[in-house]
Amino acid sequence: MTMQAAASGEPSIGIIIAALIGSIPILGIMAWTAVKILGPVGQAIAHRARGGDAGTPLLVQRVDQLSDDVEQLRAQLAETHERLEFTERLLAQGRSIDQLPKG
């Protein structure tokens, strides 16, 4: 570093080169992270731009299966609800033990 460069506050070429070399690993990590994060997103955007479908066949099949499962659970819940109402009506009648049939 010359006296004139030191007096003016400008960094020397050696300091600039050292800073650039020191920043290479940081830039590499940032680039790798961008590729890992934006890679799948970029692929999905490109797929949509090419007119691709909304989901993969496996995903569509899985959604259909889950929809069927939900409908089956709704039917079972409705049946359970009917049984509960029936049981509540029986209990509300308040039969005593001697009124119940022997058997």
Gaussian input, Z-matrix of N, CA and C with variables (Angstrom, degrees):
# hf/3-21g

backbone

0 1
 N
 C     1     B1
 C     2     B2     1     A1
 N     3     B3     2     A2     1     D1
 C     4     B4     3     A3     2     D2
 C     5     B5     4     A4     3     D3
 N     6     B6     5     A5     4     D4
 C     7     B7     6     A6     5     D5
 C     8     B8     7     A7     6     D6
 N     9     B9     8     A8     7     D7
 C    10    B10     9     A9     8     D8
 C    11    B11    10    A10     9     D9
 N    12    B12    11    A11    10    D10
 C    13    B13    12    A12    11    D11
 C    14    B14    13    A13    12    D12
 N    15    B15    14    A14    13    D13
 C    16    B16    15    A15    14    D14
 C    17    B17    16    A16    15    D15
 N    18    B18    17    A17    16    D16
 C    19    B19    18    A18    17    D17
 C    20    B20    19    A19    18    D18
 N    21    B21    20    A20    19    D19
 C    22    B22    21    A21    20    D20
 C    23    B23    22    A22    21    D21
 N    24    B24    23    A23    22    D22
 C    25    B25    24    A24    23    D23
 C    26    B26    25    A25    24    D24
 N    27    B27    26    A26    25    D25
 C    28    B28    27    A27    26    D26
 C    29    B29    28    A28    27    D27
 N    30    B30    29    A29    28    D28
 C    31    B31    30    A30    29    D29
 C    32    B32    31    A31    30    D30
 N    33    B33    32    A32    31    D31
 C    34    B34    33    A33    32    D32
 C    35    B35    34    A34    33    D33
 N    36    B36    35    A35    34    D34
 C    37    B37    36    A36    35    D35
 C    38    B38    37    A37    36    D36
 N    39    B39    38    A38    37    D37
 C    40    B40    39    A39    38    D38
 C    41    B41    40    A40    39    D39
 N    42    B42    41    A41    40    D40
 C    43    B43    42    A42    41    D41
 C    44    B44    43    A43    42    D42
 N    45    B45    44    A44    43    D43
 C    46    B46    45    A45    44    D44
 C    47    B47    46    A46    45    D45
 N    48    B48    47    A47    46    D46
 C    49    B49    48    A48    47    D47
 C    50    B50    49    A49    48    D48
 N    51    B51    50    A50    49    D49
 C    52    B52    51    A51    50    D50
 C    53    B53    52    A52    51    D51
 N    54    B54    53    A53    52    D52
 C    55    B55    54    A54    53    D53
 C    56    B56    55    A55    54    D54
 N    57    B57    56    A56    55    D55
 C    58    B58    57    A57    56    D56
 C    59    B59    58    A58    57    D57
 N    60    B60    59    A59    58    D58
 C    61    B61    60    A60    59    D59
 C    62    B62    61    A61    60    D60
 N    63    B63    62    A62    61    D61
 C    64    B64    63    A63    62    D62
 C    65    B65    64    A64    63    D63
 N    66    B66    65    A65    64    D64
 C    67    B67    66    A66    65    D65
 C    68    B68    67    A67    66    D66
 N    69    B69    68    A68    67    D67
 C    70    B70    69    A69    68    D68
 C    71    B71    70    A70    69    D69
 N    72    B72    71    A71    70    D70
 C    73    B73    72    A72    71    D71
 C    74    B74    73    A73    72    D72
 N    75    B75    74    A74    73    D73
 C    76    B76    75    A75    74    D74
 C    77    B77    76    A76    75    D75
 N    78    B78    77    A77    76    D76
 C    79    B79    78    A78    77    D77
 C    80    B80    79    A79    78    D78
 N    81    B81    80    A80    79    D79
 C    82    B82    81    A81    80    D80
 C    83    B83    82    A82    81    D81
 N    84    B84    83    A83    82    D82
 C    85    B85    84    A84    83    D83
 C    86    B86    85    A85    84    D84
 N    87    B87    86    A86    85    D85
 C    88    B88    87    A87    86    D86
 C    89    B89    88    A88    87    D87
 N    90    B90    89    A89    88    D88
 C    91    B91    90    A90    89    D89
 C    92    B92    91    A91    90    D90
 N    93    B93    92    A92    91    D91
 C    94    B94    93    A93    92    D92
 C    95    B95    94    A94    93    D93
 N    96    B96    95    A95    94    D94
 C    97    B97    96    A96    95    D95
 C    98    B98    97    A97    96    D96
 N    99    B99    98    A98    97    D97
 C   100   B100    99    A99    98    D98
 C   101   B101   100   A100    99    D99
 N   102   B102   101   A101   100   D100
 C   103   B103   102   A102   101   D101
 C   104   B104   103   A103   102   D102
 N   105   B105   104   A104   103   D103
 C   106   B106   105   A105   104   D104
 C   107   B107   106   A106   105   D105
 N   108   B108   107   A107   106   D106
 C   109   B109   108   A108   107   D107
 C   110   B110   109   A109   108   D108
 N   111   B111   110   A110   109   D109
 C   112   B112   111   A111   110   D110
 C   113   B113   112   A112   111   D111
 N   114   B114   113   A113   112   D112
 C   115   B115   114   A114   113   D113
 C   116   B116   115   A115   114   D114
 N   117   B117   116   A116   115   D115
 C   118   B118   117   A117   116   D116
 C   119   B119   118   A118   117   D117
 N   120   B120   119   A119   118   D118
 C   121   B121   120   A120   119   D119
 C   122   B122   121   A121   120   D120
 N   123   B123   122   A122   121   D121
 C   124   B124   123   A123   122   D122
 C   125   B125   124   A124   123   D123
 N   126   B126   125   A125   124   D124
 C   127   B127   126   A126   125   D125
 C   128   B128   127   A127   126   D126
 N   129   B129   128   A128   127   D127
 C   130   B130   129   A129   128   D128
 C   131   B131   130   A130   129   D129
 N   132   B132   131   A131   130   D130
 C   133   B133   132   A132   131   D131
 C   134   B134   133   A133   132   D132
 N   135   B135   134   A134   133   D133
 C   136   B136   135   A135   134   D134
 C   137   B137   136   A136   135   D135
 N   138   B138   137   A137   136   D136
 C   139   B139   138   A138   137   D137
 C   140   B140   139   A139   138   D138
 N   141   B141   140   A140   139   D139
 C   142   B142   141   A141   140   D140
 C   143   B143   142   A142   141   D141
 N   144   B144   143   A143   142   D142
 C   145   B145   144   A144   143   D143
 C   146   B146   145   A145   144   D144
 N   147   B147   146   A146   145   D145
 C   148   B148   147   A147   146   D146
 C   149   B149   148   A148   147   D147
 N   150   B150   149   A149   148   D148
 C   151   B151   150   A150   149   D149
 C   152   B152   151   A151   150   D150
 N   153   B153   152   A152   151   D151
 C   154   B154   153   A153   152   D152
 C   155   B155   154   A154   153   D153
 N   156   B156   155   A155   154   D154
 C   157   B157   156   A156   155   D155
 C   158   B158   157   A157   156   D156
 N   159   B159   158   A158   157   D157
 C   160   B160   159   A159   158   D158
 C   161   B161   160   A160   159   D159
 N   162   B162   161   A161   160   D160
 C   163   B163   162   A162   161   D161
 C   164   B164   163   A163   162   D162
 N   165   B165   164   A164   163   D163
 C   166   B166   165   A165   164   D164
 C   167   B167   166   A166   165   D165
 N   168   B168   167   A167   166   D166
 C   169   B169   168   A168   167   D167
 C   170   B170   169   A169   168   D168
 N   171   B171   170   A170   169   D169
 C   172   B172   171   A171   170   D170
 C   173   B173   172   A172   171   D171
 N   174   B174   173   A173   172   D172
 C   175   B175   174   A174   173   D173
 C   176   B176   175   A175   174   D174
 N   177   B177   176   A176   175   D175
 C   178   B178   177   A177   176   D176
 C   179   B179   178   A178   177   D177
 N   180   B180   179   A179   178   D178
 C   181   B181   180   A180   179   D179
 C   182   B182   181   A181   180   D180
 N   183   B183   182   A182   181   D181
 C   184   B184   183   A183   182   D182
 C   185   B185   184   A184   183   D183
 N   186   B186   185   A185   184   D184
 C   187   B187   186   A186   185   D185
 C   188   B188   187   A187   186   D186
 N   189   B189   188   A188   187   D187
 C   190   B190   189   A189   188   D188
 C   191   B191   190   A190   189   D189
 N   192   B192   191   A191   190   D190
 C   193   B193   192   A192   191   D191
 C   194   B194   193   A193   192   D192
 N   195   B195   194   A194   193   D193
 C   196   B196   195   A195   194   D194
 C   197   B197   196   A196   195   D195
 N   198   B198   197   A197   196   D196
 C   199   B199   198   A198   197   D197
 C   200   B200   199   A199   198   D198
 N   201   B201   200   A200   199   D199
 C   202   B202   201   A201   200   D200
 C   203   B203   202   A202   201   D201
 N   204   B204   203   A203   202   D202
 C   205   B205   204   A204   203   D203
 C   206   B206   205   A205   204   D204
 N   207   B207   206   A206   205   D205
 C   208   B208   207   A207   206   D206
 C   209   B209   208   A208   207   D207
 N   210   B210   209   A209   208   D208
 C   211   B211   210   A210   209   D209
 C   212   B212   211   A211   210   D210
 N   213   B213   212   A212   211   D211
 C   214   B214   213   A213   212   D212
 C   215   B215   214   A214   213   D213
 N   216   B216   215   A215   214   D214
 C   217   B217   216   A216   215   D215
 C   218   B218   217   A217   216   D216
 N   219   B219   218   A218   217   D217
 C   220   B220   219   A219   218   D218
 C   221   B221   220   A220   219   D219
 N   222   B222   221   A221   220   D220
 C   223   B223   222   A222   221   D221
 C   224   B224   223   A223   222   D222
 N   225   B225   224   A224   223   D223
 C   226   B226   225   A225   224   D224
 C   227   B227   226   A226   225   D225
 N   228   B228   227   A227   226   D226
 C   229   B229   228   A228   227   D227
 C   230   B230   229   A229   228   D228
 N   231   B231   230   A230   229   D229
 C   232   B232   231   A231   230   D230
 C   233   B233   232   A232   231   D231
 N   234   B234   233   A233   232   D232
 C   235   B235   234   A234   233   D233
 C   236   B236   235   A235   234   D234
 N   237   B237   236   A236   235   D235
 C   238   B238   237   A237   236   D236
 C   239   B239   238   A238   237   D237
 N   240   B240   239   A239   238   D238
 C   241   B241   240   A240   239   D239
 C   242   B242   241   A241   240   D240
 N   243   B243   242   A242   241   D241
 C   244   B244   243   A243   242   D242
 C   245   B245   244   A244   243   D243
 N   246   B246   245   A245   244   D244
 C   247   B247   246   A246   245   D245
 C   248   B248   247   A247   246   D246
 N   249   B249   248   A248   247   D247
 C   250   B250   249   A249   248   D248
 C   251   B251   250   A250   249   D249
 N   252   B252   251   A251   250   D250
 C   253   B253   252   A252   251   D251
 C   254   B254   253   A253   252   D252
 N   255   B255   254   A254   253   D253
 C   256   B256   255   A255   254   D254
 C   257   B257   256   A256   255   D255
 N   258   B258   257   A257   256   D256
 C   259   B259   258   A258   257   D257
 C   260   B260   259   A259   258   D258
 N   261   B261   260   A260   259   D259
 C   262   B262   261   A261   260   D260
 C   263   B263   262   A262   261   D261
 N   264   B264   263   A263   262   D262
 C   265   B265   264   A264   263   D263
 C   266   B266   265   A265   264   D264
 N   267   B267   266   A266   265   D265
 C   268   B268   267   A267   266   D266
 C   269   B269   268   A268   267   D267
 N   270   B270   269   A269   268   D268
 C   271   B271   270   A270   269   D269
 C   272   B272   271   A271   270   D270
 N   273   B273   272   A272   271   D271
 C   274   B274   273   A273   272   D272
 C   275   B275   274   A274   273   D273
 N   276   B276   275   A275   274   D274
 C   277   B277   276   A276   275   D275
 C   278   B278   277   A277   276   D276
 N   279   B279   278   A278   277   D277
 C   280   B280   279   A279   278   D278
 C   281   B281   280   A280   279   D279
 N   282   B282   281   A281   280   D280
 C   283   B283   282   A282   281   D281
 C   284   B284   283   A283   282   D282
 N   285   B285   284   A284   283   D283
 C   286   B286   285   A285   284   D284
 C   287   B287   286   A286   285   D285
 N   288   B288   287   A287   286   D286
 C   289   B289   288   A288   287   D287
 C   290   B290   289   A289   288   D288
 N   291   B291   290   A290   289   D289
 C   292   B292   291   A291   290   D290
 C   293   B293   292   A292   291   D291
 N   294   B294   293   A293   292   D292
 C   295   B295   294   A294   293   D293
 C   296   B296   295   A295   294   D294
 N   297   B297   296   A296   295   D295
 C   298   B298   297   A297   296   D296
 C   299   B299   298   A298   297   D297
 N   300   B300   299   A299   298   D298
 C   301   B301   300   A300   299   D299
 C   302   B302   301   A301   300   D300
 N   303   B303   302   A302   301   D301
 C   304   B304   303   A303   302   D302
 C   305   B305   304   A304   303   D303
 N   306   B306   305   A305   304   D304
 C   307   B307   306   A306   305   D305
 C   308   B308   307   A307   306   D306

   B1=1.4291
   B2=1.5238
   B3=1.2958
   B4=1.4579
   B5=1.5077
   B6=1.2984
   B7=1.4594
   B8=1.5239
   B9=1.3275
   B10=1.4517
   B11=1.5377
   B12=1.3767
   B13=1.4593
   B14=1.5176
   B15=1.3297
   B16=1.4531
   B17=1.5148
   B18=1.3133
   B19=1.4609
   B20=1.5259
   B21=1.3266
   B22=1.4625
   B23=1.5241
   B24=1.3255
   B25=1.4591
   B26=1.5149
   B27=1.3244
   B28=1.4508
   B29=1.5270
   B30=1.3436
   B31=1.4659
   B32=1.5247
   B33=1.2919
   B34=1.4587
   B35=1.5249
   B36=1.3287
   B37=1.4669
   B38=1.5206
   B39=1.3142
   B40=1.4684
   B41=1.5111
   B42=1.3133
   B43=1.4653
   B44=1.5212
   B45=1.3071
   B46=1.4676
   B47=1.5191
   B48=1.3259
   B49=1.4686
   B50=1.5273
   B51=1.3286
   B52=1.4638
   B53=1.5329
   B54=1.3196
   B55=1.4658
   B56=1.5259
   B57=1.3375
   B58=1.4696
   B59=1.5209
   B60=1.3255
   B61=1.4616
   B62=1.5235
   B63=1.3039
   B64=1.4620
   B65=1.5157
   B66=1.3004
   B67=1.4679
   B68=1.5220
   B69=1.3164
   B70=1.4766
   B71=1.5303
   B72=1.3384
   B73=1.4796
   B74=1.5294
   B75=1.3236
   B76=1.4602
   B77=1.5291
   B78=1.3172
   B79=1.4643
   B80=1.5277
   B81=1.3200
   B82=1.4693
   B83=1.5161
   B84=1.3192
   B85=1.4639
   B86=1.5223
   B87=1.3207
   B88=1.4632
   B89=1.5262
   B90=1.3107
   B91=1.4637
   B92=1.5248
   B93=1.3314
   B94=1.4688
   B95=1.5297
   B96=1.3332
   B97=1.4645
   B98=1.5216
   B99=1.3058
   B100=1.4650
   B101=1.5261
   B102=1.3165
   B103=1.4667
   B104=1.5201
   B105=1.3245
   B106=1.4656
   B107=1.5259
   B108=1.3211
   B109=1.4648
   B110=1.5245
   B111=1.3033
   B112=1.4542
   B113=1.5266
   B114=1.3165
   B115=1.4644
   B116=1.5129
   B117=1.3433
   B118=1.4645
   B119=1.5229
   B120=1.3222
   B121=1.4662
   B122=1.5260
   B123=1.3271
   B124=1.4642
   B125=1.5199
   B126=1.3350
   B127=1.4633
   B128=1.5279
   B129=1.3292
   B130=1.4623
   B131=1.5273
   B132=1.3268
   B133=1.4667
   B134=1.5192
   B135=1.3351
   B136=1.4652
   B137=1.5292
   B138=1.3217
   B139=1.4678
   B140=1.5252
   B141=1.3219
   B142=1.4563
   B143=1.5249
   B144=1.3460
   B145=1.4640
   B146=1.5245
   B147=1.3336
   B148=1.4619
   B149=1.5267
   B150=1.3378
   B151=1.4636
   B152=1.5031
   B153=1.3199
   B154=1.4553
   B155=1.5175
   B156=1.3116
   B157=1.4543
   B158=1.5226
   B159=1.3284
   B160=1.4626
   B161=1.5203
   B162=1.2985
   B163=1.4578
   B164=1.5114
   B165=1.2916
   B166=1.4531
   B167=1.5232
   B168=1.3237
   B169=1.4697
   B170=1.5254
   B171=1.3176
   B172=1.4590
   B173=1.5270
   B174=1.3095
   B175=1.4589
   B176=1.5249
   B177=1.3066
   B178=1.4663
   B179=1.5260
   B180=1.3196
   B181=1.4644
   B182=1.5307
   B183=1.3211
   B184=1.4705
   B185=1.5358
   B186=1.3156
   B187=1.4621
   B188=1.5274
   B189=1.3248
   B190=1.4660
   B191=1.5270
   B192=1.3294
   B193=1.4621
   B194=1.5276
   B195=1.3219
   B196=1.4642
   B197=1.5268
   B198=1.3181
   B199=1.4572
   B200=1.5289
   B201=1.3219
   B202=1.4676
   B203=1.5232
   B204=1.3278
   B205=1.4673
   B206=1.5230
   B207=1.3171
   B208=1.4618
   B209=1.5280
   B210=1.3143
   B211=1.4668
   B212=1.5250
   B213=1.3232
   B214=1.4621
   B215=1.5351
   B216=1.3056
   B217=1.4640
   B218=1.5271
   B219=1.3249
   B220=1.4646
   B221=1.5273
   B222=1.3210
   B223=1.4613
   B224=1.5271
   B225=1.3239
   B226=1.4645
   B227=1.5271
   B228=1.3270
   B229=1.4624
   B230=1.5229
   B231=1.3177
   B232=1.4690
   B233=1.5290
   B234=1.3231
   B235=1.4660
   B236=1.5237
   B237=1.3124
   B238=1.4714
   B239=1.5190
   B240=1.3219
   B241=1.4593
   B242=1.5364
   B243=1.3204
   B244=1.4704
   B245=1.5255
   B246=1.3305
   B247=1.4651
   B248=1.5299
   B249=1.3101
   B250=1.4536
   B251=1.5204
   B252=1.3259
   B253=1.4709
   B254=1.5264
   B255=1.3361
   B256=1.4518
   B257=1.5262
   B258=1.3306
   B259=1.4637
   B260=1.5231
   B261=1.3182
   B262=1.4643
   B263=1.5213
   B264=1.3327
   B265=1.4631
   B266=1.5303
   B267=1.3256
   B268=1.4672
   B269=1.5197
   B270=1.3061
   B271=1.4632
   B272=1.5271
   B273=1.3293
   B274=1.4628
   B275=1.5245
   B276=1.3175
   B277=1.4633
   B278=1.5255
   B279=1.3075
   B280=1.4589
   B281=1.5048
   B282=1.2797
   B283=1.4709
   B284=1.5312
   B285=1.2681
   B286=1.4634
   B287=1.5171
   B288=1.3183
   B289=1.4714
   B290=1.5205
   B291=1.3232
   B292=1.4608
   B293=1.5212
   B294=1.3567
   B295=1.4593
   B296=1.5226
   B297=1.3181
   B298=1.4678
   B299=1.5215
   B300=1.3252
   B301=1.4612
   B302=1.5322
   B303=1.3343
   B304=1.4548
   B305=1.5078
   B306=1.2868
   B307=1.4417
   B308=1.4032
   A1=107.11
   A2=115.14
   A3=118.69
   A4=109.13
   A5=114.81
   A6=119.87
   A7=110.61
   A8=114.93
   A9=119.17
   A10=110.13
   A11=118.33
   A12=122.21
   A13=110.54
   A14=116.47
   A15=119.88
   A16=110.80
   A17=116.49
   A18=119.93
   A19=111.33
   A20=117.23
   A21=119.33
   A22=112.27
   A23=119.01
   A24=122.01
   A25=113.96
   A26=118.49
   A27=121.95
   A28=109.50
   A29=117.41
   A30=119.26
   A31=110.68
   A32=114.90
   A33=119.30
   A34=109.60
   A35=115.01
   A36=121.18
   A37=110.28
   A38=117.61
   A39=121.10
   A40=112.31
   A41=117.74
   A42=121.46
   A43=110.70
   A44=117.35
   A45=121.27
   A46=110.31
   A47=116.98
   A48=121.21
   A49=110.01
   A50=117.09
   A51=120.44
   A52=110.52
   A53=117.93
   A54=121.32
   A55=111.00
   A56=116.69
   A57=120.29
   A58=111.27
   A59=116.10
   A60=119.38
   A61=110.24
   A62=117.13
   A63=120.42
   A64=113.30
   A65=117.33
   A66=120.05
   A67=112.91
   A68=118.83
   A69=121.42
   A70=111.45
   A71=120.32
   A72=117.66
   A73=112.80
   A74=117.10
   A75=120.07
   A76=109.90
   A77=117.09
   A78=120.45
   A79=111.03
   A80=116.54
   A81=120.49
   A82=111.63
   A83=116.64
   A84=120.47
   A85=110.56
   A86=116.64
   A87=119.97
   A88=111.35
   A89=117.60
   A90=121.44
   A91=110.61
   A92=116.74
   A93=120.89
   A94=110.08
   A95=116.85
   A96=120.83
   A97=111.06
   A98=117.52
   A99=121.13
   A100=110.83
   A101=117.01
   A102=120.39
   A103=110.40
   A104=117.25
   A105=120.48
   A106=111.76
   A107=116.60
   A108=119.38
   A109=111.20
   A110=116.44
   A111=120.28
   A112=113.04
   A113=118.15
   A114=120.84
   A115=112.88
   A116=118.64
   A117=119.97
   A118=112.68
   A119=116.37
   A120=119.55
   A121=109.83
   A122=115.70
   A123=119.83
   A124=112.22
   A125=115.96
   A126=119.35
   A127=111.19
   A128=116.58
   A129=119.73
   A130=111.20
   A131=116.43
   A132=120.09
   A133=110.56
   A134=117.00
   A135=120.96
   A136=110.67
   A137=116.57
   A138=120.79
   A139=110.18
   A140=116.92
   A141=120.65
   A142=111.33
   A143=116.82
   A144=120.84
   A145=110.92
   A146=116.96
   A147=120.75
   A148=112.10
   A149=116.41
   A150=119.31
   A151=112.39
   A152=117.47
   A153=121.16
   A154=111.64
   A155=115.68
   A156=120.24
   A157=109.89
   A158=115.47
   A159=121.17
   A160=112.29
   A161=118.36
   A162=120.24
   A163=111.07
   A164=115.27
   A165=120.12
   A166=108.59
   A167=117.49
   A168=119.49
   A169=112.33
   A170=117.06
   A171=120.25
   A172=110.39
   A173=116.58
   A174=120.77
   A175=110.97
   A176=117.12
   A177=121.29
   A178=110.04
   A179=116.58
   A180=120.99
   A181=110.24
   A182=116.59
   A183=120.71
   A184=110.85
   A185=117.39
   A186=120.79
   A187=109.99
   A188=117.54
   A189=120.87
   A190=111.02
   A191=116.77
   A192=120.99
   A193=110.49
   A194=116.77
   A195=119.92
   A196=111.24
   A197=117.46
   A198=120.73
   A199=110.95
   A200=116.17
   A201=119.80
   A202=110.98
   A203=116.92
   A204=120.99
   A205=110.99
   A206=117.17
   A207=120.90
   A208=110.01
   A209=117.70
   A210=120.34
   A211=110.97
   A212=117.06
   A213=121.09
   A214=110.27
   A215=117.23
   A216=120.55
   A217=111.50
   A218=117.00
   A219=119.93
   A220=110.88
   A221=116.65
   A222=120.42
   A223=110.56
   A224=116.93
   A225=120.78
   A226=110.70
   A227=117.32
   A228=120.64
   A229=110.85
   A230=117.53
   A231=120.64
   A232=110.09
   A233=117.23
   A234=120.81
   A235=110.68
   A236=116.95
   A237=120.90
   A238=110.39
   A239=117.19
   A240=121.45
   A241=110.79
   A242=116.92
   A243=120.75
   A244=110.37
   A245=117.29
   A246=120.63
   A247=110.89
   A248=116.53
   A249=120.11
   A250=110.86
   A251=117.27
   A252=120.28
   A253=111.23
   A254=116.94
   A255=121.02
   A256=110.39
   A257=116.09
   A258=120.70
   A259=110.56
   A260=117.64
   A261=120.46
   A262=111.38
   A263=117.21
   A264=119.89
   A265=110.92
   A266=116.41
   A267=119.45
   A268=111.01
   A269=116.53
   A270=119.54
   A271=111.61
   A272=116.64
   A273=120.54
   A274=111.46
   A275=117.84
   A276=120.54
   A277=110.88
   A278=116.94
   A279=121.84
   A280=114.64
   A281=119.14
   A282=121.63
   A283=109.37
   A284=115.50
   A285=119.39
   A286=108.83
   A287=115.69
   A288=120.37
   A289=111.21
   A290=118.70
   A291=119.50
   A292=113.33
   A293=117.34
   A294=120.48
   A295=112.05
   A296=116.72
   A297=119.05
   A298=110.27
   A299=117.32
   A300=119.54
   A301=110.89
   A302=115.59
   A303=120.67
   A304=108.93
   A305=115.76
   A306=114.80
   A307=112.17
   D1=131.96
   D2=-179.57
   D3=-84.74
   D4=162.74
   D5=-179.87
   D6=-64.70
   D7=-34.41
   D8=-178.05
   D9=-69.38
   D10=-40.92
   D11=179.58
   D12=-67.47
   D13=-38.49
   D14=179.33
   D15=-67.43
   D16=-35.87
   D17=-178.77
   D18=-72.03
   D19=-33.07
   D20=-177.89
   D21=-83.69
   D22=-10.05
   D23=178.23
   D24=84.58
   D25=5.89
   D26=178.85
   D27=-83.76
   D28=138.50
   D29=178.33
   D30=-73.66
   D31=152.94
   D32=179.34
   D33=-81.51
   D34=168.02
   D35=179.35
   D36=-61.16
   D37=-38.18
   D38=179.81
   D39=-61.83
   D40=-40.61
   D41=178.91
   D42=-68.71
   D43=-38.71
   D44=178.34
   D45=-63.98
   D46=-45.28
   D47=179.62
   D48=-63.68
   D49=-42.95
   D50=178.96
   D51=-61.79
   D52=-40.07
   D53=178.97
   D54=-65.81
   D55=-40.43
   D56=178.73
   D57=-65.78
   D58=-43.11
   D59=179.46
   D60=-65.84
   D61=-37.67
   D62=178.31
   D63=-68.81
   D64=-25.23
   D65=-178.69
   D66=-86.82
   D67=-10.26
   D68=-178.35
   D69=-60.12
   D70=-47.81
   D71=178.68
   D72=-62.00
   D73=-37.76
   D74=179.86
   D75=-65.68
   D76=-43.79
   D77=177.99
   D78=-64.06
   D79=-37.41
   D80=177.52
   D81=-63.34
   D82=-43.75
   D83=178.71
   D84=-64.32
   D85=-41.37
   D86=178.64
   D87=-64.21
   D88=-40.76
   D89=179.15
   D90=-65.92
   D91=-43.75
   D92=179.44
   D93=-61.61
   D94=-43.04
   D95=178.80
   D96=-63.38
   D97=-42.01
   D98=179.12
   D99=-62.29
   D100=-41.46
   D101=179.29
   D102=-65.48
   D103=-42.61
   D104=-178.52
   D105=-67.47
   D106=-37.95
   D107=-178.36
   D108=-81.15
   D109=-47.75
   D110=-173.91
   D111=-84.81
   D112=-14.69
   D113=179.99
   D114=-57.24
   D115=-58.79
   D116=179.51
   D117=-63.67
   D118=-36.62
   D119=178.86
   D120=-65.38
   D121=-44.58
   D122=178.62
   D123=-62.99
   D124=-38.90
   D125=177.72
   D126=-65.01
   D127=-40.16
   D128=179.45
   D129=-66.02
   D130=-41.05
   D131=178.08
   D132=-64.64
   D133=-42.61
   D134=178.70
   D135=-63.55
   D136=-39.79
   D137=179.60
   D138=-63.72
   D139=-43.33
   D140=178.14
   D141=-65.84
   D142=-39.14
   D143=-178.89
   D144=-65.73
   D145=-31.20
   D146=177.75
   D147=-78.35
   D148=-2.54
   D149=178.33
   D150=90.68
   D151=25.28
   D152=179.76
   D153=-69.42
   D154=163.77
   D155=-179.70
   D156=-74.08
   D157=169.07
   D158=-174.78
   D159=-72.63
   D160=-27.17
   D161=-177.48
   D162=-151.17
   D163=164.84
   D164=178.25
   D165=-76.96
   D166=157.85
   D167=179.39
   D168=-59.64
   D169=-35.78
   D170=179.10
   D171=-65.40
   D172=-39.80
   D173=178.74
   D174=-66.82
   D175=-42.94
   D176=178.51
   D177=-62.78
   D178=-41.55
   D179=178.69
   D180=-63.25
   D181=-40.92
   D182=-179.88
   D183=-66.10
   D184=-40.41
   D185=178.81
   D186=-65.00
   D187=-41.49
   D188=177.60
   D189=-61.84
   D190=-41.97
   D191=179.13
   D192=-63.77
   D193=-43.14
   D194=178.99
   D195=-66.08
   D196=-35.79
   D197=176.96
   D198=-63.79
   D199=-42.46
   D200=176.69
   D201=-62.91
   D202=-40.97
   D203=179.10
   D204=-62.70
   D205=-39.84
   D206=179.52
   D207=-65.33
   D208=-42.07
   D209=178.37
   D210=-62.73
   D211=-40.76
   D212=178.32
   D213=-64.24
   D214=-42.08
   D215=178.54
   D216=-65.54
   D217=-35.99
   D218=176.89
   D219=-63.50
   D220=-41.97
   D221=178.99
   D222=-64.03
   D223=-43.02
   D224=178.96
   D225=-65.08
   D226=-37.86
   D227=178.60
   D228=-66.70
   D229=-39.52
   D230=178.41
   D231=-64.15
   D232=-41.85
   D233=178.40
   D234=-64.29
   D235=-42.01
   D236=178.43
   D237=-64.34
   D238=-38.45
   D239=178.35
   D240=-63.27
   D241=-42.17
   D242=178.38
   D243=-62.80
   D244=-42.04
   D245=179.38
   D246=-64.83
   D247=-38.86
   D248=178.95
   D249=-64.77
   D250=-43.57
   D251=178.02
   D252=-62.18
   D253=-40.21
   D254=178.01
   D255=-61.66
   D256=-44.82
   D257=179.88
   D258=-64.79
   D259=-39.92
   D260=178.06
   D261=-64.02
   D262=-38.72
   D263=178.15
   D264=-64.92
   D265=-40.88
   D266=178.22
   D267=-63.49
   D268=-43.06
   D269=-179.46
   D270=-68.74
   D271=-30.57
   D272=-179.32
   D273=-71.04
   D274=-23.60
   D275=178.75
   D276=-67.09
   D277=-25.35
   D278=174.66
   D279=65.42
   D280=45.67
   D281=177.09
   D282=-69.05
   D283=142.07
   D284=174.69
   D285=-88.69
   D286=170.93
   D287=-176.10
   D288=-64.50
   D289=-36.85
   D290=-178.87
   D291=-73.67
   D292=-13.85
   D293=176.46
   D294=-84.30
   D295=-18.16
   D296=-179.43
   D297=-72.01
   D298=145.91
   D299=-179.77
   D300=-65.88
   D301=146.11
   D302=177.10
   D303=-78.08
   D304=146.20
   D305=177.97
   D306=167.54

